[in-house]
């Protein structure tokens, strides 16, 4: 009764779908280039349908188990039909020719039965279920991108609505897992015993004779002999034909979602969500005479939902050196106390590309209760924000979180730096820069995200020339921070700071205890993150720095 009600609700929900959505559901796939509002409307209707026709919790388990049961059932049906037909024909006819004809007929009959069952299933059909786990993620993602692309610009989307288990793409078999030696030997043994006993029985019946007492006396002692032979066959299959452990892994991969877009600033944005499944079967030696057991079979599964983010930043818009690109993007990123699986960088002539792969995993015993983790949009959004665009801002405008740099910029804003030290900047250009409120090396180096192209047009210079001036300004400004005139302390006196860490802190403009003590907690943690030091040490190191500053003051 519950099944009937579920089918009725599913049919009702399917009939209420618009023709376009019904076509998408039938195809099990939504793909194309559409405007964001159009995609959102389609995803909302798909999500509503998906919520109504959610598959049962163990549907995936049933699919996996059913495939093995169906194969076994088909083999048993063919064997039973073959033995029955053999017995019947042996009762009626005699001669080898009839046996050959019978085998051909049995094969044809088995194939016919299999095709009829398959056709009936196809004819009856099932109203389509859709996997709904990626729908919510896709909906939030498209809503986010809607505000980040140019008005009217389309998005490319491919959304797979099928069940992930349907696609097997790779099978890995260890060398010691011999399929013929390990499984068919055992199954073939029992099929041979079954066929032999059936043949003997039919042979006796065909002669219209009763089973004599001598035959009974012969068959009963034969049973323990068969069991002993079975144990020997098991031992051969388990040990002789390949060393243990015998392992076979079936791997499945199903792409669920792919979204491509070009953002308003020219950045190429691509997100992919894929489901991965590994089904592992392990055969071990485990001898138990009472259970007639020589091997033990363990079945395990591991699932993974892989979210891939690809960002390709245009160098025309965002000028960054190779060093700053690697420094700010190639890190051991942690989002919500969990590490991002993989970071890959690629530098080209026109773009710098970063690829992040973030995985959510699960595992368990057996092939039951398999559930794929849903992609976490909040975690993905934090990955885009922190590891994407915040890292980009640091790469194109390297701020120096040191109090001396801030004070120096304020004092020089009035008089201005001598910008003519930069090759290509002459007095008239320097005066024009002053008029545009660009008076220091820092201000010129910090030009980014919008002001760059406007300034090039205002000065009447080529963009590549302005990029060279900007890079030179950044180098001069950085060198002034690390000049010998600045006070420098031995930072290794702070417990936990070695020479390597001290050198890294110096490279980021931290030379003295006073500088470290005066930094805000956020600024100091920012530096520690850049040099791959635990943020938990920030408070302790700053406290030690204040103690050393007070000690220096007392000595003076």
Phi, psi and omega per residue, in radians:
X1 nan -0.822 3.095
X2 -1.033 -0.648 3.139
X3 -1.120 -0.707 3.121
X4 -1.093 -0.760 3.118
X5 -1.088 -0.723 3.138
X6 -1.110 -0.757 3.121
X7 -1.115 -0.652 3.135
X8 -1.158 -0.751 3.109
X9 -1.131 -0.703 3.141
X10 -1.101 -0.745 -3.141
X11 -1.139 -0.710 3.132
X12 -1.110 -0.768 3.130
X13 -1.133 -0.652 -3.140
X14 -1.160 -0.708 -3.121
X15 -1.191 -0.449 -3.129
X16 -1.385 -0.212 -3.130
X17 -1.181 2.597 3.042
X18 -1.203 2.736 -3.112
X19 -0.961 -0.661 -3.113
X20 -1.189 -0.768 3.140
X21 -1.181 -0.637 3.120
X22 -1.101 -0.664 3.102
X23 -1.134 -0.701 3.107
X24 -1.114 -0.750 -3.140
X25 -1.124 -0.722 3.126
X26 -1.103 -0.698 3.141
X27 -1.311 -0.410 -3.098
X28 1.235 0.417 -3.044
X29 -2.793 2.389 3.069
X30 -2.155 2.004 -3.071
X31 -2.536 2.624 3.105
X32 2.531 -3.048 3.125
X33 -1.996 2.051 -3.053
X34 -2.418 2.848 3.022
X35 -1.298 2.620 -3.061
X36 -0.966 -0.744 -3.121
X37 -1.085 -0.662 3.122
X38 -1.152 -0.731 3.118
X39 -1.124 -0.733 -3.120
X40 -1.074 -0.752 3.126
X41 -1.070 -0.745 -3.141
X42 -1.164 -0.759 -3.116
X43 -1.149 -0.638 3.116
X44 -1.090 -0.763 3.137
X45 -1.201 -0.671 3.088
X46 -1.130 -0.691 -3.135
X47 -1.140 -0.724 3.109
X48 -1.068 -0.737 3.116
X49 -1.163 -0.723 3.137
X50 -1.081 -0.643 3.118
X51 -1.166 -0.589 -3.107
X52 -1.329 -0.548 -3.049
X53 -1.981 0.572 3.110
X54 -0.922 2.313 3.067
X55 -1.166 2.715 3.108
X56 -1.092 2.758 -3.035
X57 -1.012 -0.663 -3.052
X58 -1.786 0.376 -3.099
X59 -1.098 -0.681 3.134
X60 -1.131 -0.699 3.084
X61 -1.048 -0.745 -3.134
X62 -1.116 -0.707 -3.131
X63 -1.073 -0.787 -3.109
X64 -1.177 -0.797 -3.096
X65 -1.180 -0.670 -3.081
X66 -1.116 -0.633 -3.120
X67 -1.071 -0.721 3.095
X68 -1.229 -0.699 3.136
X69 -1.140 -0.678 -3.136
X70 -1.084 -0.749 3.135
X71 -1.087 -0.795 3.141
X72 -1.098 -0.743 -3.129
X73 -1.090 -0.710 3.136
X74 -1.124 -0.732 3.131
X75 -1.095 -0.774 -3.132
X76 -1.114 -0.699 3.121
X77 -1.063 -0.797 -3.138
X78 -1.101 -0.747 -3.128
X79 -1.119 -0.793 -3.122
X80 -1.095 -0.775 3.118
X81 -1.079 -0.743 -3.116
X82 -1.098 -0.807 -3.118
X83 -1.146 -0.736 -3.139
X84 -1.095 -0.847 3.136
X85 -1.080 -0.683 3.129
X86 -1.084 -0.757 3.134
X87 -1.146 -0.770 -3.129
X88 -1.099 -0.780 -3.125
X89 -1.159 -0.615 3.131
X90 -1.182 -0.440 3.079
X91 -1.283 -0.549 -3.028
X92 -1.682 -0.800 -3.021
X93 -2.039 2.994 3.065
X94 -2.501 2.373 -3.126
X95 2.348 2.569 -3.075
X96 -1.209 -0.599 -3.097
X97 -1.008 -0.694 3.123
X98 -1.150 -0.602 3.133
X99 -1.131 -0.723 3.126
X100 -1.125 -0.765 3.115
X101 -1.076 -0.697 3.126
X102 -1.074 -0.739 -3.133
X103 -1.110 -0.690 3.101
X104 -1.123 -0.761 3.140
X105 -1.117 -0.694 3.123
X106 -1.107 -0.757 3.104
X107 -1.068 -0.758 3.127
X108 -1.138 -0.707 3.139
X109 -1.133 -0.738 3.109
X110 -1.081 -0.752 3.113
X111 -1.114 -0.695 3.140
X112 -1.114 -0.779 3.121
X113 -1.068 -0.731 -3.119
X114 -1.111 -0.773 -3.135
X115 -1.185 -0.643 3.121
X116 -1.121 -0.763 3.121
X117 -1.094 -0.762 3.130
X118 -1.105 -0.714 -3.130
X119 -1.161 -0.708 3.131
X120 -1.106 -0.696 3.095
X121 -1.103 -0.762 -3.133
X122 -1.152 -0.676 -3.112
X123 -1.199 -0.758 3.128
X124 -1.128 -0.772 3.062
X125 1.181 2.962 3.070
X126 -2.395 2.475 3.047
X127 -1.166 2.356 -2.950
X128 -1.208 2.284 2.895
X129 -1.507 2.752 3.033
X130 -2.276 2.546 3.048
X131 -1.399 2.246 -2.972
X132 -1.916 0.031 -3.021
X133 -1.126 -0.614 -3.090
X134 -1.575 -0.114 -3.074
X135 -1.140 -0.802 -3.132
X136 -1.117 -0.727 3.102
X137 -1.066 -0.796 -3.137
X138 -1.101 -0.671 -3.131
X139 -1.117 -0.810 3.114
X140 -1.137 -0.668 -3.112
X141 -1.143 -0.784 -3.140
X142 -1.146 -0.676 3.097
X143 -1.099 -0.631 3.098
X144 -1.187 -0.813 -3.090
X145 -1.205 -0.417 -3.139
X146 -0.987 -0.640 -3.121
X147 -1.526 -0.122 -3.060
X148 -1.849 -0.148 3.132
X149 -1.851 2.937 3.116
X150 -1.192 2.532 -3.136
X151 -0.985 2.321 3.115
X152 1.484 -0.119 -3.119
X153 -1.365 2.374 -3.113
X154 -1.432 2.871 3.021
X155 -1.992 2.517 3.025
X156 -1.656 2.185 -3.099
X157 -2.375 2.445 2.993
X158 -2.320 1.997 -3.102
X159 -2.103 2.063 3.137
X160 -1.637 2.186 -3.076
X161 -1.791 0.107 -3.097
X162 -1.429 2.955 3.100
X163 -1.344 2.284 -3.058
X164 -1.016 -0.547 -3.035
X165 -1.188 -0.256 -3.005
X166 -1.214 -0.271 -3.020
X167 -2.055 1.889 3.055
X168 -1.730 2.215 -3.066
X169 -2.054 -0.133 -3.101
X170 -2.825 2.400 3.055
X171 -2.181 2.170 -3.128
X172 -1.934 2.057 -3.137
X173 -2.035 2.151 3.089
X174 -1.154 2.657 -3.071
X175 -1.044 -0.538 -3.085
X176 -1.486 0.018 3.063
X177 -1.674 1.675 -3.110
X178 -1.702 1.915 -3.038
X179 -1.062 -0.867 -3.104
X180 -1.140 -0.742 -3.077
X181 -1.271 -0.499 -2.985
X182 -1.681 -0.643 -3.035
X183 -1.892 -0.809 -3.069
X184 -1.219 -0.492 3.100
X185 -1.079 -0.780 -3.111
X186 -1.206 -0.841 -3.127
X187 -1.137 -0.703 3.127
X188 -1.092 -0.579 3.127
X189 -1.083 -0.860 -3.108
X190 -1.218 -0.605 3.070
X191 -1.112 -0.677 3.117
X192 -1.141 -0.762 3.119
X193 -1.090 -0.794 -3.134
X194 -1.078 -0.820 -3.132
X195 -1.115 -0.679 -3.127
X196 -1.137 -0.802 3.132
X197 -1.114 -0.714 3.121
X198 -1.109 -0.715 -3.135
X199 -1.113 -0.760 3.120
X200 -1.077 -0.750 -3.123
X201 -1.100 -0.820 3.141
X202 -1.159 -0.595 3.128
X203 -1.125 -0.686 3.121
X204 -1.171 -0.776 -3.123
X205 -1.156 -0.588 -3.112
X206 -1.160 -0.410 3.116
X207 -1.606 0.113 3.109
X208 0.946 0.687 -3.129
X209 -2.089 2.670 3.075
X210 -1.477 2.829 -3.137
X211 -1.324 2.031 -3.124
X212 -1.246 2.803 -3.141
X213 -1.123 -0.491 3.112
X214 -1.132 -0.694 3.128
X215 -1.125 -0.726 3.110
X216 -1.083 -0.762 3.124
X217 -1.102 -0.464 3.142
X218 -1.436 -0.683 -3.053
X219 -1.225 -0.736 -3.082
X220 -1.100 -0.779 3.052
X221 -1.137 -0.355 -3.113
X222 -1.240 -0.456 -3.090
X223 -1.075 -0.901 3.094
X224 -1.097 -0.531 3.087
X225 -1.120 -0.742 3.116
X226 -1.075 -0.738 3.136
X227 -1.124 -0.704 3.108
X228 -1.123 -0.740 3.095
X229 -1.094 -0.649 3.125
X230 -1.086 -0.748 3.104
X231 -1.090 -0.682 3.115
X232 -1.127 -0.748 3.118
X233 -1.086 -0.739 3.098
X234 -1.047 -0.791 -3.131
X235 -1.077 -0.719 3.126
X236 -1.124 -0.797 -3.113
X237 -1.155 -0.609 -3.068
X238 -1.409 -0.602 -3.005
X239 -2.016 -0.932 -3.020
X240 -1.136 -0.690 -3.106
X241 -1.624 1.157 3.097
X242 1.885 2.384 -3.141
X243 -1.315 2.660 3.038
X244 -1.507 2.702 0.019
X245 -1.433 2.468 3.077
X246 -1.634 2.180 -3.023
X247 -2.246 2.328 3.019
X248 -2.310 2.264 -3.104
X249 -2.131 2.229 3.029
X250 -1.831 2.196 -3.093
X251 -1.936 2.374 3.124
X252 -2.163 2.481 3.051
X253 -2.423 2.283 -3.128
X254 -2.363 1.960 3.056
X255 -1.202 2.264 -3.083
X256 -1.802 -0.665 -3.035
X257 -2.619 2.436 3.041
X258 -2.483 2.130 3.137
X259 -2.228 2.248 3.104
X260 -2.166 2.456 3.132
X261 -2.696 2.714 2.976
X262 -1.929 2.012 -3.083
X263 -1.263 2.950 -3.072
X264 -1.078 -0.496 -3.134
X265 -1.539 0.067 3.125
X266 1.657 -0.040 3.123
X267 -1.241 2.301 3.056
X268 -1.476 2.163 -3.047
X269 -2.043 2.230 3.129
X270 -2.462 2.314 3.109
X271 -2.257 2.340 3.120
X272 -2.305 2.368 3.059
X273 -2.094 2.220 -3.128
X274 -2.349 2.566 3.096
X275 -1.849 2.318 3.130
X276 -2.158 2.468 -3.141
X277 -2.413 2.337 3.060
X278 -2.126 2.109 3.064
X279 -1.856 2.079 -3.016
X280 -2.060 2.292 3.093
X281 -2.105 2.179 -3.073
X282 -2.104 2.220 3.089
X283 -1.889 2.141 -3.133
X284 -2.111 2.724 3.025
X285 -1.290 2.226 3.040
X286 -2.712 1.748 -3.014
X287 -1.541 2.087 3.032
X288 -2.368 1.850 -3.052
X289 -1.142 -0.666 -3.069
X290 -1.170 -0.465 3.110
X291 -1.736 0.104 -3.037
X292 0.887 0.813 -3.049
X293 -2.064 2.241 3.059
X294 -2.000 -0.495 3.132
X295 -2.165 2.724 3.052
X296 -2.147 2.319 -3.100
X297 -1.857 2.238 3.054
X298 -2.034 2.345 3.084
X299 -2.026 2.249 -3.139
X300 -2.300 2.712 3.063
X301 -2.365 2.656 3.072
X302 -2.431 2.253 -3.123
X303 -2.051 2.659 -3.127
X304 -2.604 2.292 2.984
X305 -1.861 1.986 -3.017
X306 -1.817 2.100 3.094
X307 -1.900 2.118 -3.103
X308 -1.967 2.231 3.094
X309 -2.016 2.230 3.126
X310 -2.178 2.175 3.115
X311 -2.177 2.190 3.107
X312 -2.063 1.849 -3.052
X313 -1.542 2.289 3.131
X314 -1.319 2.265 -3.135
X315 -1.247 -0.341 3.061
X316 -1.101 -0.658 -3.093
X317 -1.564 -0.710 -3.038
X318 -2.106 1.862 3.120
X319 -1.510 2.070 3.081
X320 -2.551 2.489 3.136
X321 -1.359 2.849 3.119
X322 -1.087 -0.658 3.142
X323 -1.134 -0.816 -3.131
X324 -1.181 -0.580 3.116
X325 -1.111 -0.855 -3.141
X326 -1.179 -0.682 -3.066
X327 -1.127 -0.657 -3.031
X328 -1.642 -0.347 -3.112
X329 -1.871 -0.617 -3.066
X330 -1.504 1.434 -3.098
X331 -2.330 2.954 2.998
X332 -1.501 1.370 -3.049
X333 -1.188 2.406 3.049
X334 -2.202 2.163 3.108
X335 -2.025 2.067 -3.139
X336 0.951 0.850 3.067
X337 1.105 0.367 3.035
X338 -2.322 2.371 -3.038
X339 -1.295 2.477 3.005
X340 -1.283 2.310 -2.977
X341 -1.072 -0.852 -2.983
X342 -2.543 2.453 3.052
X343 -2.233 2.250 -3.139
X344 -2.319 2.261 -3.133
X345 -1.968 2.561 3.082
X346 -2.538 2.197 -3.139
X347 -1.863 2.273 3.090
X348 -2.166 -3.117 -3.140
X349 -1.249 -0.535 -3.060
X350 -1.959 -0.386 -3.083
X351 -2.489 2.687 2.957
X352 -2.002 2.207 -2.980
X353 -2.030 2.394 3.046
X354 -2.198 2.393 -3.141
X355 -2.176 2.192 3.076
X356 -1.972 2.424 3.024
X357 -2.135 2.141 -3.110
X358 -2.124 2.253 -3.029
X359 -2.097 2.467 2.962
X360 -2.035 2.190 -2.973
X361 -2.103 2.825 3.025
X362 -2.731 2.752 -3.135
X363 -2.708 2.883 -3.137
X364 -3.016 3.078 3.113
X365 -1.551 2.543 3.085
X366 1.292 -3.117 3.119
X367 -1.845 0.421 -3.116
X368 -1.900 2.772 3.088
X369 0.931 0.778 3.108
X370 -1.509 2.132 -3.141
X371 -2.300 2.237 3.117
X372 -1.420 2.331 3.054
X373 -1.132 2.415 3.083
X374 -1.375 2.503 3.093
X375 -1.102 2.380 -3.079
X376 -1.634 1.919 -3.065
X377 -1.254 -0.626 -3.134
X378 -1.107 -0.709 3.083
X379 -1.152 -0.716 3.113
X380 -1.098 -0.732 -3.133
X381 -1.103 -0.690 3.097
X382 -1.170 -0.617 3.084
X383 -1.111 -0.764 3.121
X384 -1.107 -0.748 -3.057
X385 -1.244 -0.958 -3.042
X386 -1.320 -0.901 -3.032
X387 -1.470 -0.202 3.140
X388 -1.795 -1.417 -2.938
X389 -1.459 -0.500 3.020
X390 -1.198 -0.684 3.061
X391 -1.129 -0.604 3.092
X392 -1.120 -0.762 3.130
X393 -1.069 -0.689 3.121
X394 -1.198 -0.568 -3.095
X395 -1.244 -0.659 -3.065
X396 -1.620 -0.261 3.111
X397 -2.467 1.386 -3.039
X398 -1.172 1.838 3.084
X399 -1.454 2.586 3.095
X400 -1.903 1.818 -3.052
X401 -1.370 1.032 -3.135
X402 -2.185 2.354 -3.055
X403 -1.044 -0.595 -3.102
X404 -1.154 -0.643 3.128
X405 -1.156 -0.669 3.132
X406 -1.156 -0.804 3.138
X407 -1.111 -0.660 -3.118
X408 -1.150 -0.689 3.136
X409 -1.139 -0.669 3.137
X410 -1.157 -0.700 -3.118
X411 -1.264 -0.579 -3.096
X412 -1.476 -0.221 -3.122
X413 -1.116 -0.477 3.141
X414 -1.329 -0.941 -3.055
X415 -1.463 -0.659 -3.134
X416 1.560 2.660 3.064
X417 -1.449 2.848 3.076
X418 -1.465 1.583 -3.071
X419 -1.242 -0.233 3.137
X420 -1.241 -0.163 3.041
X421 -1.162 -0.335 3.092
X422 -1.460 2.207 -3.098
X423 -1.058 2.206 3.127
X424 1.858 -0.336 3.120
X425 -1.660 2.003 3.104
X426 -1.798 3.038 -3.038
X427 -0.941 -0.852 -3.140
X428 -1.031 -0.665 3.127
X429 -1.208 -0.676 3.101
X430 -1.064 -0.754 3.137
X431 -1.110 -0.681 3.123
X432 -1.152 -0.654 3.081
X433 -1.128 -0.699 3.083
X434 -1.040 -0.727 -3.139
X435 -1.119 -0.495 3.131
X436 -1.593 0.283 3.104
X437 1.120 0.549 3.001
X438 -2.025 1.645 -2.992
X439 -1.985 -0.211 -3.086
X440 -2.196 2.832 3.063
X441 -1.046 -0.680 -3.124
X442 -1.083 -0.770 -3.133
X443 -1.111 -0.674 3.113
X444 -1.207 -0.699 -3.129
X445 -1.189 -0.514 -3.092
X446 -1.459 0.004 3.120
X447 -1.060 2.226 -3.098
X448 -2.839 3.030 2.887
X449 0.684 1.082 3.013
X450 2.090 -0.814 -3.103
X451 -1.289 -0.347 -3.061
X452 -1.103 -0.929 -3.098
X453 -1.174 -0.642 3.126
X454 -1.101 -0.714 -3.123
X455 -1.177 -0.721 3.119
X456 -1.052 -0.700 3.126
X457 -1.222 -0.657 -3.125
X458 -1.155 -0.709 -3.111
X459 -1.472 -0.276 -3.112
X460 1.258 0.607 3.131
X461 -2.046 2.800 3.126
X462 -1.245 2.633 -3.117
X463 -1.083 -0.687 -3.122
X464 -1.111 -0.581 3.138
X465 -1.223 -0.711 3.106
X466 -1.141 -0.603 3.091
X467 -1.109 -0.693 3.101
X468 -1.148 -0.712 3.103
X469 -1.089 -0.711 -3.111
X470 -1.132 -0.735 3.131
X471 -1.169 -0.690 3.110
X472 -1.148 -0.686 3.122
X473 -1.107 -0.690 3.135
X474 -1.129 -0.714 -3.141
X475 -1.148 -0.792 -3.132
X476 -1.100 -0.733 -3.124
X477 -1.126 -0.694 3.134
X478 -1.194 -0.689 -3.139
X479 -1.145 -0.603 -3.136
X480 -1.165 -0.529 3.111
X481 -1.224 -0.557 -3.052
X482 -1.781 0.338 -3.135
X483 -1.231 2.670 -3.084
X484 -1.087 -0.334 -3.105
X485 -1.174 -0.385 -3.134
X486 -1.307 2.520 3.141
X487 -1.155 2.397 -3.120
X488 -2.295 2.335 3.092
X489 -1.978 2.859 3.091
X490 -1.461 1.693 -3.049
X491 -1.225 -0.255 -3.140
X492 -1.251 -0.170 3.057
X493 -1.233 -0.296 3.064
X494 -1.400 2.174 -3.077
X495 -1.076 2.181 -3.132
X496 1.858 -0.228 3.130
X497 -1.806 2.030 3.051
X498 -1.639 -3.106 -3.089
X499 -1.132 -0.660 -3.139
X500 -1.111 -0.771 3.122
X501 -1.170 -0.667 3.114
X502 -1.080 -0.719 3.110
X503 -1.102 -0.681 3.120
X504 -1.164 -0.683 3.102
X505 -1.138 -0.695 3.084
X506 -1.059 -0.694 -3.129
X507 -1.110 -0.434 3.107
X508 -1.721 0.286 3.004
X509 1.533 0.165 3.116
X510 -1.786 1.828 -3.078
X511 -1.949 -0.441 -2.985
X512 -2.200 2.857 3.067
X513 -1.111 -0.671 -3.100
X514 -1.079 -0.746 3.117
X515 -1.071 -0.792 -3.130
X516 -1.113 -0.719 -3.118
X517 -1.183 -0.584 -3.070
X518 -1.443 -0.239 -3.140
X519 -1.165 2.495 3.005
X520 -1.197 2.775 -3.114
X521 -1.062 -0.714 -3.131
X522 -1.118 -0.751 -3.130
X523 -1.133 -0.724 -3.115
X524 -1.202 -0.692 3.087
X525 -1.118 -0.581 3.094
X526 -1.095 -0.736 3.111
X527 -1.140 -0.780 -3.120
X528 -1.080 -0.669 3.109
X529 -1.125 -0.650 -3.137
X530 -1.146 -0.575 -3.099
X531 -1.747 0.252 3.064
X532 1.045 0.844 3.071
X533 -2.027 2.487 -3.123
X534 -1.021 2.342 -3.125
X535 -1.206 -0.314 3.133
X536 -1.135 -0.326 -3.097
X537 -1.490 -0.168 -3.043
X538 -1.030 -0.893 -3.065
X539 -1.110 -0.749 -3.123
X540 -1.133 -0.779 -3.115
X541 -1.154 -0.676 3.118
X542 -1.189 -0.618 3.089
X543 -1.138 -0.737 3.086
X544 -1.126 -0.660 3.120
X545 -1.099 -0.716 3.114
X546 -1.126 -0.685 3.108
X547 -1.084 -0.743 3.136
X548 -1.204 -0.598 3.073
X549 -1.107 -0.791 3.114
X550 -1.109 -0.644 3.126
X551 -1.142 -0.705 3.091
X552 -1.114 -0.698 -3.129
X553 -1.146 -0.690 3.138
X554 -1.183 -0.619 3.132
X555 -1.190 -0.547 3.130
X556 -1.338 nan nan
